[in-house]
Amino acid sequence: MMKTIFYFIVTSCISTFAFWGALGAKNPFPLYAVAFGIWGLFLWGYNNRMKKEAARKFRERAFEDYMRSRGRGRYPF
């Protein structure tokens, strides 16, 4: 969560400076590409982090279900 907040703040700063730079530039389109590109990278990374988190939770639940299904005390060793 803290990593996402850090990335959000960095993304906001970079895109803000790119948009400000585009205001006075003769050709603002490269700066627009930087500003929107950094948001695209942020959303792509956020999506990957959420997929990994969902997969980790799925594996944890599967392991807990497996351990519950084994039962206790059936094997003396």
C-alpha positions in Angstrom: 0.0 0.0 0.0 2.8 2.4 0.9 4.6 1.6 -2.3 1.4 2.4 -4.3 1.1 5.8 -2.5 4.7 6.6 -3.2 4.3 5.7 -6.9 1.2 7.8 -7.1 2.9 10.9 -5.6 5.9 10.5 -8.0 3.6 10.0 -11.0 1.6 13.1 -10.0 4.7 15.2 -9.7 6.2 14.1 -13.0 3.0 14.6 -14.9 2.4 18.0 -13.3 5.8 19.2 -14.4 5.4 17.8 -17.9 2.0 19.6 -18.3 3.5 22.8 -16.9 6.4 22.5 -19.4 3.9 21.9 -22.2 2.3 25.2 -21.5 5.3 27.2 -22.7 6.8 24.8 -25.2 6.7 25.3 -29.0 5.9 21.6 -29.5 4.0 20.4 -26.4 3.2 16.9 -27.8 6.4 15.2 -26.4 5.6 16.5 -23.0 2.0 15.4 -23.3 3.4 11.9 -24.2 5.5 12.0 -21.1 2.6 13.1 -18.9 0.2 10.5 -20.2 2.8 7.8 -20.5 3.8 8.0 -16.8 0.1 7.6 -15.9 0.0 4.6 -18.2 3.0 3.1 -16.5 1.5 3.7 -13.1 -1.8 2.0 -14.0 0.0 -0.9 -15.6 2.2 -1.4 -12.5 -0.8 -1.1 -10.2 -2.7 -3.7 -12.2 0.3 -6.1 -12.0 0.6 -5.6 -8.2 -3.1 -6.3 -7.7 -2.9 -9.5 -9.8 0.1 -10.7 -7.8 -1.8 -9.9 -4.5 -4.9 -11.8 -5.7 -2.8 -14.8 -6.7 -1.0 -14.8 -3.3 -4.4 -14.7 -1.5 -5.7 -17.5 -3.6 -2.7 -19.7 -2.8 -3.1 -18.9 0.9 -6.7 -19.9 0.9 -6.0 -23.1 -1.0 -3.3 -24.0 1.5 -5.6 -23.3 4.4 -8.3 -25.4 2.9 -5.8 -28.2 2.3 -4.7 -28.0 5.9 -8.3 -28.1 7.2 -9.1 -31.1 5.0 -6.2 -33.1 6.3 -7.7 -33.5 9.7 -5.9 -33.8 13.0 -4.5 -36.9 14.7 -5.1 -39.3 11.9 -1.4 -40.0 11.5 0.5 -41.0 14.6 3.9 -40.1 13.1 
